[in-house]
Amino acid sequence: MVKMRQEGRGPVPEIPEVAFSAPAGRPTGVEVMTLAELRARADACQLSAPHRPGFHHLLMLDSGRLVHSVDFREHVLAPGDLLWSRPGQVQHFGDLTDAEGRLVLFEAGFLDPATAAAARIEDWYGPPVRRPEGAAARGVEEAMRQLHGEFGALGGLPLEIHLDVLRHLLAVLVLRAAYPGGEPDGDGACTASAAYLRFRDAVERGFTRSRRVADYARSLGYAPRTLSRATEASAGVGAKEFIDRRVALEAKRLLAHGDQSAARIADRLGFADATNFSKFFQRQTGTTPIAFRTAVRGGVG
């Protein structure tokens, strides 16, 4: 799972990208397993090494404790917590020895487009960990249980019907996971969310070309202050900090995944030169690009 590539003085482990691969005899596009099954099938060293899956992970912890890292941020999961990591995010598991629960792996294309849009499955900025409570928690648990049961019920239905049932049950699960606390209250929350979502999507398309709030405000038809208020309400930071964090995250991914120089990464992210990029990165992360790359890859080794 960890490939070796020459860089500098010697071999450096490269964080691998992992494609979805269905087990033999199983339907493609989705897989459901317990954490006990995951422990039995996967090497602990592979799971604990940073990797970049090209598919979604939905994990619900039933008992124990689990530390899981998503995009270089560590999350401590307790029973009842629901982890959702998206394709392209860098992640790695902590010690699975005492953790029990269920894990759903699925490709975005397995769901119908209407469900994918309603659940906002491409929302990379959504919180990786959610904690549904009360009726919402029971709904998620029941959806997870039914999906797991149907996944193991091969032979009971024709394959195409079995796939349709899996697709519908997964739709129920992701919709419940996307709205663990129900609908937001009040028109103000909806208005702020709409402005934020438009800004978020514009940043995703344009962060390598502009880091100026004024540019996004002009293209979207908002005042810069309106974007900042909406972003603060939805993401907890102002619009400028939101843009800078997105750029810093992409820089971390590029540093962790390849051997490009700081100058090449600076050019890809729209910086005038490597010096300006290095100053920006250190201001955002507290470390230099080279020190970050060494720390991440040293951890893999």
Buried (B, 14 or more C-beta within 10 A) or exposed (E): EBEEEEEEEEEBBBBBEBEBEEEEEEBEBBBBBBBEEBBEEBEEEBBBBBBBBEBBBBBBBBEBBBBBBBBBEEBEBEBBBBBBBBBEBBBBBBEBEEBBBBBBBBBBEBBEEEBBEBBBBBBBBBEBBBBBEEEBBEBBBEBBBBBBEBBEEEEEEEEEEBBEBBBBBBBBBBBBBBBBEEEEEEEEEEEBBEBBBBBBEBBEEBBBEBBEBEBBBEBBEBEBEBBBBBBBBBBEBBBBBBBBBBBBBBBBBBBBBBEBEBBBBBBBBBBEEBEEBBEBBBEBBEEBBBBBBBEBBEBBE
